[in-house]
Structure formats: structure tokens, C-alpha cells
Amino acid sequence: MTGKFGALLARRTAWGRSDAISRILAAANAPGVLSMAGGIPAPDSFPVARLAAAAEQVLSRSATAALQYAPAEGITAMREAVAVRAGETGAAVSPERVIVTSGSQQGLDLLARTLIEEGDQVALDDPSYLGAVQVFRRAGARLLPLPTDRDGMRVDVLEHRLAVGARPKLVYVVPHFHNPTGGVLSEERRRLLAGLAERYGFLVVEDDPYGDLAFCGGRLPSTDVHSDRVIRLMSLSKTLCPGLRVAGLTAPDGLIGELVATKQSSDLQTNTFGQYVLAELFADPSFLPAHLARLRVLYGDKARATAGLLRERLPWLTFDEPRGGLFFWCTVDDPLVTSEPLYERALAEGVAIVPGAPFCIGEDGSRLLRLSFATLDEEQRREGVARLATAFEKARAD
Ligand code: PMP
């Protein structure tokens, strides 16, 4: 450990440190750069008028409660709303099994701090969501990376690893439109995973920010319909807005108390006002279905338009067309170009992408890259793809 305060730092601050994504996202925000990098929702996806009306209602009717401290596990109305949504998309859950967290990212952190001791094993897809990799590494976990494909984690490989002695405490999956691969964990693999959880005694963590953004087909029921060893993280960041930092976590009875105690020691509670505002929105049963229907059209149109452009202008890029979510996960199909130099070249041309390597644990990510189609409008999309085509020609000539 170096620097003036190096000797004071806890050992774990060196674990799971990665500046790669913050560096890439900072570059993507530079003036004049068109960003296909961040996993952020489209600005026109936010239900601004409805949020304003809900905030107004909350302040006129319940200001003293909404501006006050609230219970660590969340306000009752929000826990009830999460329980209803959980039941619509998986097994029935009582509101007592819900914690309202400051984003799903905090849910991951609470799980790591409550369950993981140094050296414990956590199994996950390779590549995986970097935010989860960092949380688990920082808690001292040993990662067990597993191959993944269009149908999600290769649960058969997990089964084999378990049979030869692997003993993960947690198995982390992104069940729909995985970040970054776009895979959807198949029904058959969900069943198998649940069966293995029962047999070997691990917990499944289902982190599902994208499940409601299916624009081709629907979503599959949560793995918790097959086992009660499942913890669900239900982010609202991609479907409502990330700025309020309100998400739901559902967990089995025997874990809720411990998770709430960790939550309390972390930040006392999730933003009370944000919980009141969202609970007000959810109180109208027609709001969410109509809002999600609009998002599916918005993102489906953007994804199809981007796929068309990529095929036309970037034939050296191969990808499976996404069925939902926010990303294209692509392979650079040219022996002369890898994704890191392409990323540098693209930035110099004024378009930001994310090279695949930071998401990869053991896999070779050197020809992979992630493109987000969410935030650019039609003209920006054309220009962004044109800049990427120029960057490729330059990278090829280097
Ligand atoms: N999990 C995954 C798979 C994500 O992609 C993200 C956001 N990029 C998160 C969790 C974090 O979500 P939240 O904003 O709810 O903390």
C-alpha cells in the first residue's frame, strides 16, 4: 500500500479495486463524445410528469412522515408494492420478506457483508456485472467463474464443479438480459440451479434490473418458484429512474433480520421521500403496466435500429440481436483488431464504447466489447456508428 495514508488502509481496500470502468465512463462523458458506453437508461424513459405529481401528493398529504426517518427495512407501502411485483414475476412473497435498499448495488453489498467471509466461494457467470464482481472481491470472496451463453449460466458446468468439491455460498445470476452478455437464464437451467441449491445448501442471488425490458417475448418466472433458497434483487433503476436509489430485495425468512441489521449499520434506511414517491406511483395499478409497455417499445425500436446500422456499417462486428435490456455484446471478427485499441481509437473519433476485458474474470475478453443503444437518438446513433467505422479502419491500419 502506497501514499501518505497507505499504512492506515484496511487490507480489504486493495481487494477488487478496478478503475477500469470509472476511467471509461469518465472518458465517455467528455464534451463532444457520443456515448455508447454507460449502462444508463434513456433520458426520455423517466416518467417525469407522474413523478412530479406523486411528489406533490406526498408533500401535500404526508410531508412529515415522508421527510422523517423511517424503519431500516423500508416503509410499509413500499415493501407491499415490492411484494406485489415479486409475486407477479415469481413466487408469492409477504411484505415482511422485503427490504427496501438504496439500489440493488446496496443489496449486493448487504449480502456480501452479511454472508461472505474471507475465502468463501461465490460462483458467477464469466463475464459478469462488474459492480457485483467488485463487491464480492472486496468482501474477500474467492470467485468461481462459470461459462455462460445465450441461455445464461452453464448450470451443468456448475453441477460438475459441485460434484468435484466446489462449495459456493452464493451463486450470482442476472436472469434476464445479462449485463454484459444479454443472455437469459433458461427455464430448464433455473430448475436445475434451484435443485442444486437445495442439494448443496447454497443461496442463489438473482439480480434482475432488466427483466421488465423484454422487447422480444416476455420474462421467465424467477428461480424462487422452484426453491426458497433464492434472494431477489429488484432494481427500479432501469425501469423508473436510478436517481432516487430505491430498490427491492426479497430474502427467505431466516435471513431478513440479519440483512436488516447490516442495512441499519450501513445507512440506517433508504431515502424516505423516494420511497413515499414511488409507493404513491405504485398505488395506481394501471401505472406500471402502461409505463413498462412504453419502455419496451422505446428500447425495442432503438435496439432494432442500432442492429440495422451495425450490420450495414460494421460488418466485422458479430452479435446476437438483444431480446431485451440495454446492450449489444459484440465480438470483433477481424484478426488485426482487438477491443482495447479499438476503444482508444473510437474515443479519439468521439464515440465511447466499453472493451470487454474488465467484465471477464478468467475468459479472454480481448475481442469483446459492449455497446449500449439506450441513450442516443437517431441522428446521434448514425453519427456514433459512423465514427466507430472510421475508428476501426484506423485501428486496422495501426
Ligand atoms: N445489477 C446489474 C446487473 C446492473 O447492471 C446494475 C446497474 N448497472 C445494478 C445491479 C445496479 O443497480 P442499482 O441502480 O439498482 O443499484
Residues whose N, C-alpha, C, O or C-beta is under 5 A from the ligand:
A	BS01	PMP	G39 S102 G103 S104 Q105 Q106 Y129 V174 N179 D207 P209 S235 L236 S237 P242 A247
